[in-house]
């Protein structure tokens, strides 16, 4: 993978940017739990593989960090990976003007669960977000956006009732029964289902409004969809 291409395309699916991580800050209980949930989500979107771009800001700027900080960041990632049953299997370093950047590939140590990825596509107002919201929660919609707001979470999306970016949902099966999300906005609950379910169904909710057609195309062709 070319790090420049990855950064140019931004954070998505199983790609996460981390400028740096510090052991005395990011391994505290609250931060550690948040990072673990984030890593689980990235791994489920990557079929058991996540790629962390180190030394790059959330906005995609190459900052570069010192050798010591680079190694400490890897150490923190390794601790988080171990906690979620994964490990760093590859790390590629690159030197930039201000220090080091790199790609850390993290993979699940356990046998992957049965998992399918389903993408939505259709015209605006055809109910893509609504039906996915109903599927992941088991709730019926009320025709006023009760379930679509689980995916359309940005203020302007809620106000206009239109998806403006890709969003993701998941539900699972355990002992032959469906495991729905009670609160799809809770990262902790999503991580719990990903961890405990025997089978998983993930959804990529795309955009129907024409001005964001490129986003829809990215959501369909940029991921390994099983069904659409």
C-alpha positions in Angstrom: 0.0 0.0 0.0 1.2 3.5 -0.9 1.0 5.7 2.2 0.5 8.9 0.1 -2.5 7.4 -1.7 -4.0 6.1 1.5 -3.6 9.6 3.2 -5.0 11.3 0.1 -8.2 9.1 0.3 -8.7 9.9 4.0 -9.9 7.9 6.9 -12.4 5.2 5.8 -13.6 1.7 6.5 -10.5 0.0 8.1 -8.1 3.0 7.8 -7.4 5.1 10.9 -5.0 8.1 11.3 -3.1 8.6 14.5 -0.6 11.4 14.8 0.9 9.8 18.0 -0.2 7.8 21.1 1.3 8.1 24.6 1.4 5.3 27.1 0.6 7.6 30.1 -2.3 9.2 28.3 -3.9 6.7 25.9 -3.6 3.6 28.1 -5.7 5.1 30.9 -9.0 3.2 31.3 -11.3 5.6 29.6 -9.0 6.3 26.6 -8.0 2.7 26.4 -11.6 1.5 26.1 -12.4 4.1 23.5 -9.3 3.1 21.4 -10.3 -0.6 21.7 -13.8 0.1 20.5 -12.4 2.1 17.6 -10.0 -0.6 16.7 -12.7 -3.3 16.8 -14.9 -1.2 14.4 -12.0 -0.7 12.0 -11.2 -4.4 12.0 -14.8 -5.4 11.4 -14.9 -3.0 8.4 -11.7 -4.6 7.1 -12.7 -8.2 7.5 -10.3 -8.7 10.4 -7.7 -6.2 9.3 -7.1 -2.6 10.3 -4.4 -0.2 9.0 -3.2 2.6 11.3 -1.4 5.5 9.7 1.1 6.9 12.2 2.5 10.5 12.2 -0.4 11.9 10.2 -3.1 14.2 11.6 -6.9 13.5 11.4 -7.0 16.0 8.6 -4.4 14.1 6.5 -1.3 16.2 7.0 2.1 14.5 7.2 3.5 15.8 10.6 6.2 13.2 11.3 7.2 12.3 14.8 10.5 11.4 16.6 11.8 7.8 16.6 11.0 7.5 20.3 7.4 8.7 19.9 7.0 6.4 16.9 8.0 3.4 18.9 5.8 4.5 21.8 2.8 4.8 19.5 3.4 1.3 18.2 3.7 0.0 21.8 0.3 1.6 22.6 -1.3 0.1 19.5 0.1 -3.3 20.4 -1.4 -3.1 23.8 -4.8 -2.2 22.4 -4.6 -4.9 19.7 -3.8 -7.5 22.3 -6.8 -6.4 24.3 -9.1 -7.0 21.3 -7.6 -10.3 20.3 -5.4 -8.9 17.5 -1.7 -8.1 16.8 0.5 -5.9 14.7 1.6 -8.1 11.8 3.5 -5.5 9.7 4.9 -2.0 10.1 6.3 0.1 7.3 8.3 3.2 8.2 8.8 6.3 6.0 11.0 9.3 6.7 9.6 12.8 6.1 11.1 16.2 6.8 9.9 16.4 10.4 10.5 12.7 11.4 8.8 9.4 10.9 5.4 8.3 9.5 4.3 4.7 9.0 1.7 2.1 8.3 0.9 -0.5 11.0 -1.3 -3.4 9.8 -3.3 -5.1 12.6 -5.0 -8.4 12.2 -7.3 -10.5 14.2 -5.6 -13.5 15.9 -8.8 -15.5 16.2 -10.6 -17.3 13.4 -12.8 -14.8 11.7 -16.5 -15.0 12.3 -19.0 -15.4 9.5 -19.4 -11.8 8.2 -21.2 -10.3 5.2 -21.0 -6.7 4.1 -24.1 -5.2 2.4 -24.2 -1.9 0.6 -27.2 0.3 -0.1 -27.8 2.4 -3.3 -30.8 4.2 -4.6 -32.3 7.6 -5.3 -32.8 10.3 -2.6 -35.8 9.7 -0.2 -36.1 6.0 -1.1 -35.5 5.0 2.5 -32.0 3.5 2.4 -31.0 4.8 5.9 -34.5 4.1 7.3 -34.5 0.4 6.3 -30.9 -0.1 7.6 -31.8 1.7 10.8 -34.8 -0.7 11.2 -32.7 -3.8 10.5 -30.0 -3.1 13.0 -32.4 -2.1 15.8 -35.4 -4.3 15.1 -37.6 -1.1 15.4 -40.3 0.0 13.0 -39.9 3.5 11.6 -42.5 6.1 12.4 -42.3 7.9 9.0 -40.7 10.9 10.7 -37.1 9.7 10.8 -37.1 7.6 13.9 -34.6 5.0 12.5 -32.8 7.0 9.8 -31.2 9.3 12.5 -29.2 6.3 13.7 -27.2 6.7 10.5 -27.7 10.3 9.5 -26.1 11.8 12.6 -24.6 15.1 11.4 -26.7 18.2 12.3 -27.3 19.2 8.6 -28.3 15.6 7.8 -30.8 15.5 10.6 -32.2 19.0 9.7 -32.6 18.2 6.0 -33.4 14.5 6.3 -30.7 13.7 3.7 -27.6 11.5 4.0 -24.4 13.5 3.1 -21.7 10.9 3.8 -21.2 7.2 4.1 -22.3 5.6 7.4 -22.2 2.1 8.8 -24.4 -0.2 10.8 -24.1 -3.7 12.2 -26.1 -6.4 13.9 -25.4 -10.1 14.6 -26.7 -13.5 15.4 -26.0 -15.6 18.5 -27.5 -19.1 19.2 -29.7 -18.7 16.2 -31.3 -15.5 17.5 -30.9 -11.9 16.1 -28.8 -9.5 18.3 -30.0 -6.0 17.6 -28.5 -2.7 18.7 -30.5 -0.9 21.4 -28.5 2.3 20.8 -26.7 2.3 17.4 -24.9 5.5 18.4 -23.0 3.7 21.2 -19.6 2.6 20.1 -19.4 0.4 23.2 -22.5 -1.5 22.3 -21.4 -2.0 18.7 -18.1 -3.4 20.0 -19.9 -5.7 22.3 -22.0 -7.2 19.5 -18.9 -7.5 17.2 -17.2 -9.4 20.0 -20.0 -11.7 21.2 -22.0 -12.5 18.0 -21.3 -15.7 16.1 -22.3 -14.2 12.8 -22.3 -10.5 11.7 -24.0 -8.4 9.1 -22.5 -5.0 8.3 -24.1 -2.3 6.2 -22.6 0.6 4.2 -25.3 3.3 3.9 -24.6 5.4 0.8 -25.9 8.8 -0.4 -28.8 9.3 -2.8 -28.7 13.0 -3.4 -26.9 13.8 -6.8 -24.4 16.4 -5.4 -22.8 13.6 -3.4 -22.8 11.0 -6.1 -19.0 10.6 -5.8 -19.4 9.6 -2.2 -21.9 6.9 -3.2 -19.5 5.6 -5.9 -16.7 5.5 -3.3 -18.9 3.6 -0.9 -19.8 1.0 -3.5 -16.6 0.4 -5.4 -14.1 1.2 -2.6 -15.2 -1.7 -0.3 -15.5 -5.5 -0.6 -19.3 -5.7 -0.7 -20.9 -9.1 -0.6 -24.3 -7.9 -1.5 -25.9 -4.7 -2.6 
